[in-house]
């Protein structure tokens, strides 16, 4: 089956983390959030995946490659200018036209979820929908597009980010979509076009069947720093099912909630107190504890301490440095004689595309 991951956005709400890394590559327990999505799609039988890219798109292509490390085949659609989510899918129409049963899936590139997408596909086919939306109950409807459905699950109304107390439903649109290729008849070529603002109203006007499939599975749009931090903890607390590892090779759980790659080195004076994740080729001479994540090729020197802190690949924490509730970017070295709390320590400039 074929799917598309939307990966062209800038991710401004995660600034400055996204100044040097596109949002779909922001690491969750040491793996790009898009990598977790690819795992999910593969496990549900999607082996042909299209990814649209624009902002820092070359980094996405260089990191994911042809998808073989994830057991899938990845294709890329490079957008010189942003096309909107629906416009980006329209550019890939020829890729999806030969999908089995005319069915394909679209998902946001910054979602962390273990939703049963197979059940959404099955409901879509069984009820003959042109568009099917995965939805989930939320407490604060003001942050989401809200969906109203009838007793059969067919959508009767959309409500975009209603004010508190004015929502007609508690079902939020998760951005997980299953489409029939008929949807392309409602998306013009060569123009900026969105699903929420343009396509779904057009389908409603044409009285095309749209279905909502509720799920209470874990789903987060990793769109701001608070959710980014929480997602690390949720993975380690097993609130969401993710794979700790690559290509079907898991990172062993050496102690409860403590995942340490066999290619990481923890010297005699180094210590890891879980929950924690330590990825390959990292050297731990100091203390790592309390929901910390150490990416690939990192160094925590003797006398250094990281607490509830995320180190991206290649980061180095020098001797005597204390970090708590911090995020350290790719290849960044931190040295301080004072404690750093709630810090974002990343490259300051936006690189070229």
N, C-alpha and C positions, 0 to 999 in steps of 0.2 A: 504494500500500500504506500501511497505517497502523502507527504505532509510538508508544510512550510512553517519555518520558524521565523518570526519577524525580528530582524536584528539590526535595523537601520537607524534606530533612534539615538539621540544624543545622551539621554540620561542626565539631564540638568539637575534633577532633584537630588542626585548623588554627588554633585560637585562638592569638593574637589577630587573625589575618588575617581571620577570619570574624565579627568583632564588628560591622563596618560593611558587610560584603558577604557575601551568601550564597555557600556553597561552589560552586555551579554557575557563578557569575559570576567566580570567581577567574581572573585572566587568565594564559593561557599564550601566550608571544610576542605579547602585546598583544591577544589575543582571548579572550573567556570560554571556559572549558573546555567549557561546554555548546554554544557556537558551533561548536567543532570537531566535536562529536558531531552537530550538525545538518548540517554539511557532509558527514559520513560517511553519514548516513542518506539525504540527498538524492542523493548519488552512487550509492546502491544502490537508488534508485527509491522511497524513502519520502517522500511529499510531504504527507501528513496526519499531524501529530504532536501528541500530547497531552502536556502537561507538568503534573504536579501540583506545587503550591507550598504552603508554609506559612510557615516562618521567612523573614522579609524577602521574602515572596512578591511584594509589589508591585514591588520592585526588579527581580525577574526579568521580570515582565510589562512593566514600562516599558522595560527594556533590549532584550528580544527582540521586543516588539510582536506584530504578526500574523504574523511570520516572512517577510514579503515581501523584506526585505533579504537573506535567505538563500535565497530561491527556494522557500519551502515555505509551508504554511498551519499556523499554530500555534494550538492550542486550550488552554485552561487549566482545571484542576480545583483549586479553592481549598479547602484543608483547614483548618478551624478548629482541629482537633486532629489530631495525627499518627495515621495509620491503619495504619502498617506498609506495606512495599512491596506485598504482595499485597492488603491492604485498600485501598490507594490505587488499584490497578488495578481492583479490584471496583467502586469508585465510578464508573468510566468504562465499565462493561460495555456500556451502550447505544451508546457510541461505537464499540466494536469488534465488535458483533454483526453488522454488515453488511460486515465485512472479507472480501475475496475468499478463497474456499476456507476461510473461518473461521480464517484465519491472521493473527497480528499479532506484533509484536516489542516487547520491553521491555528497556531498557538503563539503567544507573545514570548519573545526571547529573554525576558527578565522575570518569568514566573518560576517559582519553586513550588512544585506540587507532586502529589502521588495519586492524582485523580484517575479513576478507572476510565480511561478514554475509550476502551473497547465497548463499554456499555453505552457511551454516548453515540458511537458509530452505529451500534446495533439498533438503538432507538430511532436514530435518524432514518435508517433504511426501512425499519418495520413500519414507520408511520408516514413514509413518503414525503419527508420534508425537503424543501429546497435549502433551508438553512437551519442548523440546530446549534443552540448555544448551551455550553456548560454553565450552570449557575450554582451559587452557593449562598446559604443564609448568612447574613451579616448583622451585627448589632447597630453599627453606625452607617445608615444608608446614604448619608450626605457625601460620602467619599466615593460613591460608585454609580455606575449606570444600573438602574433597577429595572427588572423585568416582571411583568404581570402576565400570568398564564391562566388558561381555563382548566377545567377538570380533566381534560385529556392531555394537558401539557402544552397545548398550542398557545403561542404568544399572542396576547391581545393588545398589549400596550408597553411602551418603553417610557422610562422617566429618568432623565439625566441628573444625577447628583441632587436629589430633592433636599430641601431644607428639613432640619430635624422636626419630626412630628408630621411631615406632609407626605411621607412615602406611602405609596399604594401597595407595597410589597416589601418583604425583607430579602428577596432573592437578587443577588448581585451578579452582573455579567462578569464572568472570569476571563473573557477573551479567548476561551477555548471554543473553536468553531468547527463544525463539520458542514461541508457544502456539497451540493450537487453542482455539476458544471453549468447548470442553467443559471447560476448566479452571475456568470460572466455577461449575460444579456443585460444586466442592470448596472454594469460598471463600465463607464466610457474609458477609452484608451487615451493616453497622453495627457492626463490631467490629475491634479491632486484630488484624491477621493478617499473618504473614510467609511468604515462599516457602520459605526454608530450614528453619524450625522447624515449619511447619504444612502448607503445600501439598504439598511434595514427599513427606513421610511419608504424607500422605493418598492421593496418587497411587500410591505404592508399595503401600499396603494394599489399594487397589482394583485392583491389578495393571494399571494403565494404563501404556502404553509411554512410557518416558522415554529420550531419546537424548542422548549426549554427542558433540559434534563438536570434536575437538582442532584447535588452531591454534597456530603459533609466531609469529604476527604480534605486533607491539608491543602491549602492554596494561599500563597502570598505573592503579591507583586513586590519584588525586591526593589522598590522605587525610592526609598529614603533610608537614611542612616539608621534610624531606630529599627526598622524592619530588617535591614541588612544584618545588624548585630543580633537581633532576636533569632534570625534564621539559623545562625551558627549553633546557638544553644538548642534550638528545636531539633536539628539534625542529631546532635549528640544525645539529646534526651529521647530520641526515637519518636518524636511527635510526627515526623514525616519520614517515609522510607526513602533513603537514598543509598547509592553504592559508594562506599569508601574505597576508592580505587579506580583503576582504568582497565578497559578492555576485558572485563570479566575476571581480572586479577584483584581480589580484595586486599585491602590493608588489614592485617590481623588485629583483632581486639586483644591486646596483650593483658590488660586488666579491665574490669568493668568500666565502660565509657572512656577507654583510653586506647586510641588507635595509633600504632607506631609502625611505619613502613620498615621492612627488614633492611632496606638500604640506608636508613638513617643511623647516625652514630650518637650514642649517649655515653659520654665518658664517665669515669668513676665519680667525679664530683658533680656531674650533671644529674638533674632529677626532673621527672615529669609526674605531676599529680593531676589525675583526671578529675573531671572530664577534660580531654584534650585530644588533639590530632597533631601528629608529626609526620610530614610527608618525606619522600625519598631525598637522599643526598644532603640532608640537614645535619648539622653538628650541634649538639646540646651539651654545653659545659656549665650552664647556669640552671636556673629554676624556671620551669614552665608549669603553669597551674590555672585552675578555675576557668574552664571553657576557653582556653587559648588554642589557637590554630597556628601551626608553623608550616609554611608552604615549602615548596621544593627548594633545595639548595640554600637554605637559611643557616645563619650562625647565631647562637645565643652564647656569648662568651662567659667565662668564669666570673661569678659574682654578679651577673646580670639576672634580672627577674622580670618575667612578663606574666601579668595577671589579667585574665579575661581580655586578651589582646590577640589580634589577628595580624600575622606577618605574611605578606605576600611573597611570592617567589623571589629568592635572592636577597632578601632583607638581612641586615646584620645588626644585632644589638650588642653594643660594646660593653666591656667589663665595667661593672659598677652601676649600670643604668637600670632604672626601675620604671617600667611601663605598666599602667593599669587602665583598662577600658580604652585602649588605643587601636588604631589601624595604621600599619606601616606598609607603604607602597613597594612595588617591585624594585629590587635593587637598591633600596634606600638604607643607609647606615645611620644609626641613632647612637649618639654618645652624649651622656649628661651626668653631671654629679648631683642633679636634683631629680625628684620623681616627676614623671609626666603623667597627667591624668586626663582622660577623655580627649586625647589628641588624635588628629589626622595628620600623618606625616608622609607626604607624597611629593612627587615632582610638581613644581608650581606652574609650569607652562603647558599649554595645549600643543601637542605636536601636530605636524601637518598630516593630512589624510594619508 
